Structures are given as C-alpha cells and as structure tokens.
Amino acid sequence: MSSRLYHLEAVRGLAAIVVLLHHGFLGFAPTVTGFLNSPGMRDATSFVGSPLFFLVNGQGAVVLFFVLSGFVLPMRYFEAGDARIIVVASLKRLPRLYLPVACSILLTWLLFQVGAFAFTPAAAISGSSWLANSAFADATHLRVDLREAIAATWTVFSVGNSTFNNVLWTMRPELLGSFLVFGMAPLLRASRGSLEATGLVALALVFTATCADVLVPFALGCALSYLARAVPRSLPWPAATVMIVLGLACLSYVEPIGAYSFLGNLPQSQLLVFGINAFGAGLLLLAVHHNRGLSRGLGSRLGYWLGLYSFPIYLVHFLVIATLGSAAFVYAHATGCNPFWTASAAFAVTVVGSVVLATPLAAIDTLWLRLLGRVFSGSSERKVVAQDRQAPAE
C-alpha cells in the first residue's frame, strides 16, 4: 500500500486496538462491556447499548476490517484500469495472508509445548465464559503436535479452522471476500452508466446476504471504492463530522437495547448487525478518505506505525491474553488486589506483551510483502511495494 493510503492504514490499526480491548474486557472484566449476553455477564452498568460502544466493540471492528479490505484492494485498479493489477493482486492474496497467519499458529503450538497458557484459572476468577470456553479450553481434545499445527496453517483458510487461535476465524472470510472483490471490481468498471453499476452492486449485496452474510461488508467496501474515485477529496468538516458520528454510532450496534431499542421491531439476525456495522464503517471510511484534514492527520507517521502493527497485533494479542495477561491476572488476584487493579494489571501486561510480540512479526510481514512484490510484479510495482513500509516524513 502506498503512502497516500496511510490514513486508511491508521483506521485499520485503530480497529485492531479496539479488538484487543474487546477481548481484554471479555476475558478479565466481562460485565464492563456486557457483550456476553449470559447470566451474570451483564448488569445496569454494562456498556452494551451505548453509542460509545464502538470503543470496545470488537465485532464492529472486524466488520470495519472487512469493509476496509473491500475499499482498499480494488482502489489501484479502479484508478488505472489495468486488468493486470487484479490478476497480480489475486495471485498474491493467499501468500500475503498465509505467512503471518502460519507464524501465529506455529507460535501457539510452541506456547503449548512450554505450558505457557494460564487462561483456565484466570477465567475461574473473572467468571468469563468466553475465556473459559475459548479455542484453548478444549486443549485436551486437540492434538497439539507440529503436524497438526502445520495442517492448521492451511485449514484455517480452506475450512475456517481456528482451533489454534480463535481470532483466526476471520481469515477464511478475508480470503473469500478478497476474491469476491477481485471479481466484482472489473464488472463495476466495465459498467455503462450509474444505473448498471447500481444494479451490479445491488445484485452483489443480495447474493452475499443470501449465501454468506459475512461477505456483505466486502461487497459494500468495493462499491464505495468504485464510488470514491468519482468524488473529489474535499469533503467539508461539517459533513465529515456528521458522517463520523453516525458511522461510529452504527459501529456500536450489537442488539436492540439501550440507545438502540428503537430497532427492536426489526427481525433480528446476524445479517442485520453486519449490515448496520458495515454501513457505519462505510461512512467512517468515506469521511476519513475524502476530508483533507483527516487524511493528512492520519496519513503521517501515526498512520504508518498503526498500519505496520495492525495485522501482527491482531494475530498475537489473544495469545498474550491467554498467557502473560492471564498469568498477571491470576497473580494480581492472589496478592489481594481489588478487581479494578487486577484487571488493570492484566490489561497493561497484555498491551505491552502484544506490542513486543508483534514487533518481530511486523518485521517478517514487511519483508514478506517486499518479497511478494518482487515475485509477482514488474520493476515499477516493486518500487511501490518497497516503499510501502517506509515511514512518511513529518
């Protein structure tokens, strides 16, 4: 991704932080968010149902990831119109995702070998059914050997096997959604007029909603990317502010309670949640991309570093929660700390540990991107890829 899209990479990085916070609260202080709709996991002080829930709504952040992929992946093709861009992007997509994901799975296997996981006693203290029943909780039935781990590096994409790291459930939708975008983009660009393009988008949304609702955000993102090329990047602040506020409110939606109780008359489904979250994500991305102040502010070194660490932190943060974070949580509880300081200690260790563990993975990811650029692209493309992970000037 070229430096002109660092503002969008910043959004991806912020979404990764939201996922980390979401899982941290689910594990160490589940009643704070109230995301778990089970006895004892929600009370009058729970955050769910608030328009500010986007701050810790990992589900909404994942939908934002998906819309962002649909928005960014076809952008260069829409601008240049060169079909080779789509072909190269299609060939690169699985290898691009594979190596970082494989590293996280093999790291899980290694952590199993050294007995590093402490999520079970931590879950017993916090009362988190999510932490207790995570993918790791069934470790007694998992063949924790190297052969099984290597097989999982492929089955995570082919059948969605996320046994070794439960956040990897998103990898199969990410791969399938990418190919949906690569097929949808040429049809949109070849469309003759806005009516035909609108029909294609409507058909794509209906198809994904019917066959796999998790792919709806990708179709929406691709449609917005097609639309964005024809809209000047001069969105005024008042319009951008309204779009951001409404977008974040939509990204806060989980179920029709609290501020969202007015939606209770609608048929409730995962598709409805995905649709509302995706609409909010689209508004947010358009505001960030088309407002010059936002795109410049996020497109500096901040965007570079957030983008650099976004995928690695997403891949490793749950491993840190289940090991170091859980161990810190158990230790703080044993020393007599109150629940606030116990959870705070676990959060601090999780954040620091995630950044530390993500650093070598970020370096691997950067080198991998450059290698893929050399293998799949021409000399001019290699120059662009080589600049992808260089920090922009202040």
Secondary structure, 3 states (H helix, E strand, C coil): CCHHHHHHHHHHHHHHHHHHHHHHHHHHCHHHHCCCCCCCCCCCCCCCCCCCHHHCCHHHHHHHHHHHHHHHCCHHHHHHCCHHHHHHHHHHHHHHHHHHHHHHHHHHHHHHHCCCCCHHHHHHHHCCHHHHCCHHHHHHHCCCCHHHHHHHHHHHHHCCCCCCCHHHHHHHHHHHHHHHHHHHHHHHHHCCCHHHHHHHHHHHHHHHHHHCHHHHHHHHHHHHHHHHCCCCCCCCHHHHHHHHHHHHHHHCCCCCCHHHHHHHHCCCCHHHHHHHHHHHHHHHHHHHHHCHHHHHHHCCHHHHHHHHHHHHHHHHHHHHHHHHHHHHHHHHHHCCCCHHHHHHHHHHHHHHHHHHHHHHHHHHHHHHHHHHHHHHCCHHHHHHHHHCCCCCCC
